[in-house]
Amino acid sequence: MTQEPPQEPTHEPAPAPAPDPVGAADGTTFADLGLRPELTEALAGLGYEEPTPIQAEAVPALLTGRDVLGQAATGTGKTAAFALPILERMAPGDRGTAPTALVLVPTRELAMQVSEAVHRYGRGLTARVLPIYGGQPIGRQLHALRRGVDVVVATPGRTVDHLQRGSLDLTGVEVVVLDEADEMLDMGFADDLDAILDALPEGRQTVLFSATMPPRLERLARRHLSDPVTITIAATEPAAGEAPRVRQSAYVVPRSHKAAALGRVLDVEAPTAAIVFCRTRHEVDQLTETLNGRGYRAEALHGGLNQEGRDRVMGRLRAGTSDLLVATDVAARGLDIDVLTHVVNYDVPSAPEAYVHRIGRVGRAGREGVAITLAEPREHRLLENIQRVTGQAIAVEKVPTITDLRNRRMELTLAMVREALLGDDLDRYRTIVESLTDEADAFEVALAAVKLVHEAANPAGADEEEIPEAKLRPRRDSGGRDDRAGRGDRPDRGQPDRGQPGREPGGRRTPGRDRGRGGDAVRLFFPVGRAARVGPGDLVGAITGETSLQGRDIGAIEITERFSLVEVPARSADEVIRAMKGATIRGRRVNVRRERYDPR
């Protein structure tokens, strides 16, 4: 049975996603798209006035029966773009028990959101919609399938489970939709998608929507789509003098000062609610504890939480009782939180696609948002790659100083006092003020009151030491070690090393000079090798990305077909083993241990 990766369930059914406020350029209405009255009435009742660009282009093509390959950013109205044609072709009267449409999505959160949206659009047609995902009792799903459904919205893993049980009849499916297809591939569902698509009828209509279009997704489209209509909706550029919906910036920070820099940036930005993305569960738990110790209301979200814990975390965030969510990518996929204003990358994502999905959590449906990235000096190439692939500049800014922080806190105190002056409940304090003004000047009384307000909001000791300034390391034409230190940024990643200085053929790094180990070294066993297309850069990048070690601390590397051996300082071996627990290299989960026959 295929297992679902850990994902975050929604706290409650999400409302149907609102369309992008930027409508079709030619003034097209939903009625112009040829939709039946039941659908246009439902859309009007939901407040939809005109289709978004992706809807205006996709709906007519889908209504003619053509396959569609669509690329558009998150939050541009893709759900309605495929849901409305599905509902339009739905037959009146008794429609039997087998579904006529299958929508595949990467996470249970998105399955619930899409299911709720389709249900609202098709309420006038009495559309029967069923979300299917892992973590929900399968007996409930089996019962609903026996009663009969029109549209199934499902995660790939649970779909394969039902196919193996024989409980999901796909023989009547007329249209299949792959929503957020790139995320499904990133989560390892490629084989499941092939199995599901191969089980569908030959003449069905196939629709694929994605925010990005990596080569492997293009290959999947070539295999399963027939002469598709290709639709690409470019990110909307802000007009002259207009601020972009997602303000993107980066701060260059030494690794040892990242937690302090994050706190400083959060203090200055003062987000309503924010997600801070980390690479590993261990980092999520550690950073959440650090932030709570600094006085923030932070919650951890990762695959190690059980269902009840995830629901509780999401409930507190939506209710405003917590304002920071520290999460891994897998746990946060598919989340759509109305109150979210900021996304923070605690590390630079190794893949531009991951960056696109992360910042897509804000700036949705016309809302403004802020995307902040904390970059270490060695991560300059990852940052450059993201800017090149996305075509968007990321402004590198200086970490706020203590003076900046104090000025910001003064501004917040000023705003608090101004807001209080607008209130209508000041009379009950009049006696106190009159008594004090008999003893001191009114201006001095006001100063004392403001001082108390400011100190209550900013306890003594809240100011920290200055964070040392760091700069992105310049690119070296000679291809020095600075260009190779980051995870995933090697131009020859995954290829055998041939003739590189300091390396032997076959991927073994020679210990020809002291690499800063400062004492004895031990060899660690990594259960991945050449068969997984792992190269020395992958191993070095994974270790330096998860631990305090730097590239120069790592000694000889030996890569065989099935495993790899890496020398690290003896004093750091346990740190590496703990940090790599549950981490992935080249998509493979690794559990690192000491080499059993290490003579040391």
FENPECOR-V399092 format. One record per pair of residues at least 24 apart in sequence whose ideal C-beta (glycine too) atoms are under 8 Angstrom apart, sorted by the first residue. I is the first residue (numbers start at 1). J is the second residue. D is the distance in Angstrom with one decimal. If there is no record, write none. Layout:
# FENPECOR-V399092
{{I J D} {I J D}}
This chain:
# FENPECOR-V399092
{{1 161 5.4} {1 164 6.8} {2 156 7.7} {2 157 4.3} {2 158 7.9} {2 160 4.6} {2 161 6.1} {2 192 6.0} {3 134 7.5} {3 157 6.3} {4 108 7.6} {4 133 7.1} {4 134 3.1} {4 135 7.0} {4 155 6.0} {4 157 4.3} {4 158 6.3} {5 157 7.7} {5 187 5.5} {5 188 7.0} {5 303 7.1} {5 330 5.7} {6 302 7.3} {6 303 2.6} {6 304 7.5} {6 330 5.9} {6 331 6.5} {7 107 4.4} {7 108 5.1} {7 109 6.7} {7 133 7.8} {7 134 7.5} {7 135 7.5} {7 155 7.9} {7 303 7.8} {7 330 6.7} {7 331 6.9} {7 333 6.7} {7 334 7.3} {8 107 7.1} {8 108 7.5} {8 109 5.6} {8 301 6.1} {8 310 5.2} {8 314 6.7} {8 327 7.9} {8 331 5.1} {8 332 6.6} {8 333 7.7} {8 334 7.4} {8 335 6.4} {9 108 5.2} {9 109 6.4} {9 112 7.5} {9 135 6.1} {9 307 6.3} {9 310 5.8} {9 311 6.3} {9 314 7.8} {10 108 7.5} {10 109 4.9} {10 112 4.8} {10 113 7.0} {10 314 6.9} {11 311 5.7} {11 314 4.0} {11 315 4.7} {11 318 5.8} {13 112 6.0} {13 116 4.7} {14 109 7.9} {14 112 6.3} {14 113 4.2} {14 116 5.8} {14 336 6.0} {15 116 7.0} {15 120 8.0} {16 46 6.2} {16 79 7.6} {16 116 6.2} {16 117 4.0} {16 120 4.5} {16 121 7.0} {17 75 7.4} {17 77 7.0} {17 79 5.4} {17 80 7.6} {17 113 6.9} {17 117 6.0} {17 336 7.0} {17 364 7.9} {17 365 6.7} {18 46 8.0} {18 47 7.3} {18 48 7.7} {18 365 4.6} {19 48 5.5} {19 50 8.0} {19 51 7.1} {19 52 4.8} {19 55 7.0} {19 77 4.3} {19 80 6.5} {19 365 7.3} {20 52 4.3} {20 53 7.7} {20 75 6.8} {20 76 5.1} {20 77 5.3} {20 365 6.3} {20 366 6.3} {21 365 7.3} {21 366 4.2} {22 52 6.8} {22 53 7.2} {22 236 6.2} {22 366 7.7} {23 49 7.1} {23 50 3.7} {23 51 6.5} {23 52 6.5} {23 53 8.0} {23 56 7.9} {24 50 6.1} {24 51 5.4} {24 52 7.2} {24 53 6.0} {24 55 7.7} {24 56 3.8} {25 53 7.3} {26 56 7.9} {28 56 5.1} {30 84 7.9} {33 59 4.8} {33 60 6.1} {33 63 7.5} {33 84 7.6} {34 60 7.3} {34 63 6.1} {34 88 7.8} {35 59 7.5} {35 84 6.0} {35 88 5.7} {36 88 6.0} {38 122 7.9} {38 124 3.5} {38 125 5.3} {39 84 6.0} {39 87 6.0} {39 88 6.5} {39 121 6.4} {39 122 7.6} {39 124 7.2} {39 125 7.6} {41 124 6.2} {42 120 6.8} {42 121 5.5} {42 122 7.3} {42 123 5.8} {42 124 5.4} {43 80 7.9} {43 121 7.0} {46 120 6.4} {46 121 7.9} {48 80 7.6} {51 77 7.4} {51 80 7.7} {52 76 5.7} {52 77 3.8} {52 80 7.9} {52 81 7.7} {53 233 5.1} {54 78 5.8} {54 81 5.0} {54 231 6.7} {54 233 4.9} {55 80 5.6} {55 81 4.6} {55 84 7.4} {57 231 4.8} {57 233 7.6} {58 82 6.9} {58 85 7.8} {58 231 5.7} {59 84 5.7} {59 85 5.7} {61 229 4.3} {61 231 7.3} {62 175 7.8} {62 205 7.2} {62 207 6.6} {63 88 6.2} {63 89 7.7} {65 205 5.9} {66 205 7.5} {66 227 7.5} {66 228 6.9} {66 229 4.9} {67 205 6.1} {67 206 4.9} {67 207 6.8} {67 225 4.5} {67 226 5.4} {67 227 6.7} {67 228 4.0} {67 229 7.1} {68 207 4.8} {68 208 7.2} {68 209 8.0} {68 228 5.7} {68 229 5.1} {68 230 8.0} {68 231 6.4} {69 208 5.2} {69 221 5.4} {69 225 6.0} {69 228 4.3} {69 229 7.2} {69 230 4.9} {69 231 7.2} {70 207 7.4} {70 208 7.0} {70 209 4.7} {70 210 7.5} {70 230 7.8} {70 231 4.4} {70 232 7.7} {70 233 7.6} {71 209 7.7} {71 210 5.8} {71 211 7.2} {71 212 7.3} {71 213 5.2} {71 231 7.2} {71 232 4.8} {71 233 7.0} {72 209 7.1} {72 211 7.0} {72 231 7.5} {72 232 7.5} {72 233 3.9} {73 211 5.6} {73 233 7.3} {73 235 5.6} {73 356 7.6} {73 360 6.4} {74 211 5.4} {74 357 7.2} {74 360 3.4} {74 361 7.9} {74 364 6.6} {75 360 6.6} {75 363 6.8} {75 364 3.3} {75 365 5.5} {76 233 6.0} {78 179 6.7} {78 209 4.8} {79 113 7.6} {79 114 5.6} {79 117 4.9} {79 118 7.7} {79 179 7.4} {80 117 7.1} {80 121 6.8} {81 209 7.3} {82 177 4.8} {82 179 7.2} {82 207 5.3} {82 209 6.7} {83 114 7.5} {83 117 6.1} {83 118 4.7} {83 121 5.5} {83 122 7.8} {84 121 6.4} {85 175 7.6} {86 118 7.3} {86 151 6.2} {86 175 5.9} {86 177 7.6} {87 118 7.1} {87 121 5.8} {87 122 4.4} {87 125 6.0} {87 127 6.0} {89 174 7.0} {89 175 7.5} {90 122 7.2} {90 125 5.7} {90 127 6.4} {90 150 6.1} {92 125 8.0} {95 128 7.8} {95 148 7.5} {95 150 5.8} {96 148 6.5} {96 172 7.1} {97 145 7.8} {97 146 7.2} {97 147 7.2} {97 148 3.5} {97 149 7.5} {97 169 7.7} {98 148 7.6} {98 169 4.4} {98 170 7.9} {98 171 6.6} {98 172 3.9} {98 173 8.0} {99 130 7.8} {99 149 5.1} {99 150 6.1} {99 151 6.2} {99 152 4.6} {99 168 7.9} {99 169 7.5} {99 170 7.6} {99 172 6.7} {99 173 6.2} {100 150 5.9} {100 151 7.5} {100 172 5.6} {100 173 6.3} {100 174 5.0} {100 175 7.4} {101 150 6.8} {101 151 4.5} {101 152 7.3} {101 173 6.6} {101 174 6.7} {101 175 5.0} {101 176 7.4} {101 177 7.4} {102 151 7.8} {102 152 5.2} {102 154 6.9} {102 159 7.6} {102 170 6.7} {102 173 5.2} {102 175 7.7} {102 176 4.7} {102 177 7.3} {102 196 7.8} {102 200 7.4} {103 151 6.7} {103 152 7.1} {103 153 4.5} {103 154 7.2} {103 176 7.7} {103 177 4.5} {103 179 6.1} {104 154 6.2} {104 155 7.4} {104 156 5.7} {104 159 6.7} {104 176 7.1} {104 177 6.8} {104 178 5.2} {104 179 6.8} {104 184 6.9} {104 193 7.0} {104 196 6.8} {105 153 6.4} {105 154 7.3} {105 155 6.3} {105 179 4.9} {105 180 6.2} {105 184 7.7} {105 334 7.3} {106 155 6.8} {106 156 7.9} {106 180 5.2} {106 183 4.2} {106 184 4.6} {106 187 5.6} {106 189 7.3} {106 333 5.9} {106 334 6.4} {107 133 7.7} {107 155 6.7} {107 183 7.8} {107 333 4.9} {107 334 3.6} {108 133 3.7} {108 134 6.6} {108 135 6.0} {108 136 7.6} {108 155 6.3} {108 334 7.6} {109 333 7.4} {109 334 3.8} {109 335 5.8} {109 336 7.8} {110 179 7.1} {110 180 6.6} {110 333 7.6} {110 334 3.6} {111 153 5.1} {111 154 6.4} {111 155 5.9} {113 334 7.2} {113 336 6.2} {114 153 4.9} {114 179 6.6} {115 151 8.0} {115 153 4.4} {118 151 5.6} {118 153 6.9} {122 150 8.0} {122 151 7.8} {127 151 6.4} {129 153 6.6} {132 158 5.1} {132 159 6.7} {132 162 6.9} {132 168 7.9} {133 158 5.4} {134 158 5.1} {135 307 5.8} {141 167 7.9} {142 167 5.4} {145 169 7.9} {156 184 6.1} {156 189 4.2} {156 192 3.9} {156 193 5.8} {156 196 6.4} {157 189 7.0} {157 192 6.1} {159 192 7.3} {159 196 5.5} {160 192 5.1} {160 195 6.0} {160 196 6.7} {163 195 7.4} {163 196 7.1} {163 199 6.1} {170 196 7.9} {170 199 5.6} {170 200 5.5} {170 201 7.4} {171 201 6.4} {172 201 7.9} {173 200 5.5} {173 201 6.3} {173 204 5.6} {174 201 7.9} {174 204 5.8} {174 205 6.4} {175 204 6.2} {175 205 4.3} {175 206 7.6} {175 207 6.6} {176 200 5.7} {176 204 5.8} {176 205 7.5} {176 206 5.5} {176 207 7.1} {177 207 4.4} {177 208 7.7} {177 209 7.1} {178 206 7.8} {178 207 7.1} {178 208 4.6} {178 209 7.0} {178 210 7.9} {179 209 5.3} {180 209 7.1} {180 210 6.6} {180 211 7.0} {180 334 7.5} {181 208 5.2} {181 209 6.7} {181 210 4.5} {181 217 5.8} {181 220 7.3} {182 210 4.5} {182 211 6.4} {182 212 4.9} {182 213 7.3} {182 214 6.2} {182 217 5.4} {182 353 5.9} {183 333 5.9} {183 334 7.9} {183 357 6.4} {185 214 7.5} {185 216 5.9} {185 217 6.0} {185 220 7.3} {186 351 7.9} {186 353 6.9} {186 354 7.5} {187 330 7.0} {187 333 7.5} {188 587 6.5} {190 216 7.4} {190 220 7.3} {193 220 6.8} {194 220 7.8} {194 223 7.7} {197 224 4.8} {211 353 7.8} {211 356 5.6} {211 357 6.6} {211 360 6.4} {212 352 7.6} {212 353 4.6} {212 356 5.6} {214 353 6.2} {235 391 7.9} {235 392 7.4} {243 368 7.4} {245 363 4.2} {245 366 7.2} {245 367 7.3} {245 368 5.4} {245 369 6.6} {246 359 5.6} {246 362 6.0} {246 363 3.8} {246 368 7.5} {246 369 4.8} {246 370 7.1} {246 371 5.4} {247 368 7.7} {247 369 7.5} {247 370 5.0} {247 371 7.1} {248 359 6.9} {248 371 4.7} {248 373 7.7} {248 392 6.4} {248 393 7.5} {248 394 4.8} {248 395 7.0} {249 370 7.7} {249 371 7.5} {249 372 5.7} {249 373 7.4} {249 394 6.5} {249 395 4.7} {249 396 7.5} {249 397 5.2} {250 348 7.9} {250 372 7.3} {250 373 4.2} {250 374 7.5} {250 375 5.2} {250 383 6.1} {250 394 5.0} {250 395 7.1} {250 396 5.1} {250 397 7.2} {251 372 7.1} {251 373 7.4} {251 374 5.6} {251 375 7.0} {251 396 7.5} {251 397 6.0} {251 398 7.5} {251 399 5.0} {252 375 5.3} {252 376 7.4} {252 377 6.1} {252 396 6.4} {252 399 8.0} {252 470 4.7} {252 471 5.9} {252 472 5.5} {253 374 5.4} {253 375 7.2} {253 376 6.8} {253 399 6.2} {253 467 6.8} {253 470 6.0} {254 376 7.0} {254 377 7.2} {254 468 6.2} {254 470 5.1} {255 376 5.4} {255 548 6.9} {256 548 7.8} {257 467 4.9} {257 468 6.6} {258 346 6.8} {258 374 5.5} {258 376 7.7} {259 287 6.6} {259 290 5.0} {259 291 7.8} {260 464 5.8} {260 465 7.9} {260 467 5.8} {261 374 6.2} {261 399 5.1} {261 467 5.3} {262 287 7.8} {262 291 7.6} {262 344 6.8} {262 346 6.7} {262 374 6.3} {263 291 7.1} {263 294 5.2} {263 296 7.5} {263 464 7.5} {264 399 6.1} {264 400 5.1} {264 405 6.1} {264 464 7.2} {264 467 6.6} {265 344 7.5} {265 372 6.1} {265 374 7.8} {265 399 7.1} {265 400 6.6} {266 296 6.9} {266 324 7.5} {266 344 7.8} {267 400 7.6} {267 405 5.6} {267 408 6.6} {267 409 7.4} {268 400 4.7} {268 404 6.3} {268 405 6.3} {268 408 4.8} {269 342 6.1} {269 370 6.5} {269 372 7.3} {270 408 7.6} {270 412 6.6} {271 323 6.9} {271 341 4.8} {271 342 3.9} {271 370 7.3} {272 323 7.0} {272 339 5.6} {272 340 7.7} {272 341 4.6} {273 317 6.3} {273 320 7.6} {273 323 5.2} {273 324 7.5} {273 325 7.5} {273 337 6.7} {273 339 4.5} {273 340 5.1} {273 341 6.1} {273 342 7.6} {274 323 6.9} {274 324 5.5} {274 325 7.2} {274 340 7.1} {274 341 6.7} {274 342 3.8} {274 343 6.9} {274 344 6.0} {275 324 7.9} {275 325 4.7} {275 326 7.8} {275 327 5.8} {275 332 6.0} {275 335 7.6} {275 337 7.9} {275 340 6.6} {275 342 7.6} {275 343 5.3} {275 344 7.1} {275 358 7.8} {275 361 5.8} {276 324 6.3} {276 325 7.1} {276 326 4.7} {276 327 7.3} {276 344 4.4} {276 346 5.6} {277 327 6.3} {277 328 7.4} {277 329 6.4} {277 332 6.9} {277 343 7.1} {277 344 6.9} {277 345 5.4} {277 346 6.2} {277 347 7.8} {277 349 7.7} {277 358 5.4} {278 326 6.3} {278 327 7.2} {278 328 6.2} {278 346 5.0} {278 347 6.9} {279 328 7.2} {279 346 7.9} {279 347 5.6} {279 545 6.5} {279 546 6.8} {279 583 7.5} {280 328 6.9} {280 546 6.2} {280 579 7.1} {280 582 6.8} {280 583 5.7} {281 328 6.3} {281 582 6.1} {282 546 8.0} {282 578 6.9} {282 579 6.2} {282 581 7.2} {282 582 7.8} {283 346 7.3} {283 546 7.6} {284 326 5.1} {284 327 6.4} {284 328 5.9} {287 326 5.3} {287 346 6.6} {288 326 4.6} {291 324 6.1} {291 326 6.9} {295 459 7.7} {295 462 7.7} {296 323 7.1} {296 324 5.4} {297 321 7.0} {297 322 4.4} {297 323 5.2} {297 324 6.5} {298 322 6.8} {298 323 7.9} {298 324 4.0} {298 325 7.6} {298 326 5.6} {299 324 7.0} {299 325 5.6} {299 326 7.1} {300 326 5.3} {300 327 7.4} {301 325 5.6} {301 326 7.0} {301 327 4.0} {301 328 7.5} {301 331 4.6} {301 332 6.5} {302 327 6.5} {302 328 4.6} {302 330 7.7} {302 331 4.8} {303 328 6.9} {303 330 5.9} {303 331 5.9} {305 331 7.7} {329 354 6.1} {329 357 7.5} {329 358 7.3} {332 358 7.9} {332 361 7.1} {333 357 7.1} {335 361 6.2} {336 361 7.7} {336 364 6.6} {337 361 7.3} {338 367 7.9} {340 369 7.2} {341 368 7.7} {341 369 6.0} {341 370 6.5} {342 369 6.9} {342 370 4.7} {342 371 7.6} {342 372 6.6} {343 369 7.0} {343 370 7.4} {343 371 4.9} {343 372 7.2} {344 371 7.9} {344 372 4.8} {344 373 7.6} {344 374 7.1} {345 371 7.5} {345 372 7.1} {345 373 4.2} {345 374 6.7} {346 374 5.7} {347 374 7.1} {347 376 7.9} {347 379 7.7} {347 545 6.8} {348 373 5.9} {348 374 7.9} {348 375 5.0} {348 376 7.8} {348 379 4.4} {348 382 4.3} {348 383 5.7} {348 386 7.4} {348 486 7.6} {349 382 7.3} {349 386 7.3} {350 382 6.3} {350 486 7.4} {350 487 4.9} {350 488 3.4} {350 489 7.2} {350 541 7.6} {350 545 7.9} {351 488 6.6} {352 385 6.0} {352 386 4.7} {352 389 3.8} {352 390 6.1} {355 386 4.9} {355 390 7.1} {356 390 6.4} {375 472 6.9} {376 470 7.8} {377 470 5.2} {377 471 6.4} {377 472 5.8} {377 473 4.9} {378 473 6.0} {378 482 6.2} {378 485 4.2} {378 486 5.7} {378 544 7.8} {378 551 7.9} {379 472 7.7} {379 486 5.1} {379 489 7.9} {380 472 3.8} {380 473 5.5} {380 474 7.7} {380 475 7.2} {381 475 7.3} {381 483 6.3} {381 486 5.8} {381 489 4.2} {382 486 5.1} {382 487 7.9} {382 488 7.1} {382 489 5.2} {383 472 7.1} {385 489 6.7} {396 472 7.0} {398 469 6.9} {399 467 5.0} {399 469 7.4} {401 466 6.3} {402 463 5.5} {402 464 7.1} {402 466 6.0} {405 463 6.9} {406 463 7.0} {409 454 7.0} {409 457 7.2} {409 458 5.1} {410 454 7.4} {412 457 6.9} {413 450 6.6} {413 453 5.9} {413 454 4.4} {413 457 6.4} {416 453 6.2} {416 457 7.1} {417 450 6.2} {417 453 6.5} {481 551 5.6} {481 552 7.2} {484 537 5.9} {484 540 7.5} {484 551 7.1} {485 540 7.2} {485 541 7.3} {485 544 6.3} {485 550 7.4} {485 551 4.6} {486 541 6.0} {486 545 7.7} {487 538 7.4} {487 541 3.0} {487 542 6.0} {487 544 7.3} {487 545 4.5} {488 538 7.7} {488 541 6.1} {489 541 7.5} {490 535 7.0} {490 537 3.8} {490 538 8.0} {490 541 7.7} {492 535 7.2} {492 537 7.7} {493 535 6.0} {493 537 5.6} {493 538 6.6} {494 533 4.0} {494 534 6.9} {494 535 5.3} {494 538 7.0} {494 586 7.0} {495 535 6.3} {496 530 7.4} {496 535 7.3} {497 535 6.7} {497 536 6.2} {503 536 7.1} {506 558 7.8} {506 559 6.8} {507 535 6.3} {507 536 5.6} {507 557 6.6} {507 558 7.2} {507 559 3.6} {507 564 7.9} {508 556 6.3} {508 557 6.1} {508 558 4.6} {508 559 7.0} {509 536 5.9} {509 554 7.8} {509 555 7.2} {509 556 5.4} {509 557 4.4} {510 556 6.6} {511 555 5.0} {511 556 4.7} {511 567 7.0} {515 552 5.2} {515 553 6.3} {515 554 6.6} {515 555 5.4} {516 550 7.6} {516 552 4.6} {516 553 5.3} {517 553 6.2} {517 555 6.1} {517 567 7.7} {517 568 7.7} {517 569 4.4} {518 569 6.3} {518 571 7.7} {519 569 6.3} {519 570 6.3} {519 571 6.7} {520 569 7.7} {520 570 4.4} {520 600 6.3} {521 555 5.1} {521 567 4.5} {521 568 6.4} {521 569 5.9} {521 570 6.1} {521 600 7.6} {522 567 7.2} {522 568 6.6} {522 569 8.0} {522 570 5.0} {522 573 4.9} {522 594 6.1} {522 595 7.5} {522 598 5.9} {522 600 5.6} {523 556 8.0} {523 565 4.8} {523 566 6.8} {523 567 5.4} {523 594 7.4} {523 595 4.3} {523 598 5.1} {523 600 7.7} {524 565 7.1} {524 566 5.1} {524 567 7.9} {524 568 6.0} {524 573 6.4} {524 576 6.2} {524 577 7.0} {524 592 5.3} {524 593 7.0} {524 594 6.1} {524 595 6.7} {525 563 6.2} {525 564 7.8} {525 565 6.3} {525 592 6.7} {525 593 5.3} {525 594 6.9} {525 595 4.9} {525 596 7.3} {526 563 6.3} {526 564 4.3} {526 565 7.5} {526 566 6.3} {526 580 8.0} {526 585 7.2} {526 590 5.6} {526 592 5.7} {527 562 7.5} {527 563 5.5} {527 588 7.8} {527 590 5.9} {527 591 6.8} {528 563 6.9} {528 564 6.3} {528 585 5.5} {528 586 6.6} {528 588 4.9} {528 590 5.9} {529 559 5.4} {529 560 5.0} {529 561 5.2} {529 562 4.9} {529 563 5.1} {529 564 5.4} {530 559 5.9} {530 560 7.0} {530 561 5.2} {531 561 5.3} {531 562 6.0} {532 585 7.5} {532 586 5.1} {532 587 7.9} {532 588 5.2} {533 586 5.9} {534 559 6.5} {534 564 6.4} {534 585 6.1} {534 586 5.5} {534 588 8.0} {535 559 7.3} {538 585 5.4} {538 586 6.0} {539 564 6.0} {539 566 5.6} {539 585 7.0} {542 580 6.9} {542 583 6.4} {542 585 5.0} {542 590 7.8} {543 568 7.1} {543 576 5.9} {543 579 8.0} {543 580 7.4} {546 576 7.7} {546 579 4.0} {546 580 6.0} {546 583 5.9} {547 572 6.9} {547 575 5.4} {547 576 5.5} {547 579 4.8} {548 572 7.6} {548 575 7.0} {549 575 7.8} {549 576 7.1} {565 595 5.9} {570 600 7.5}}
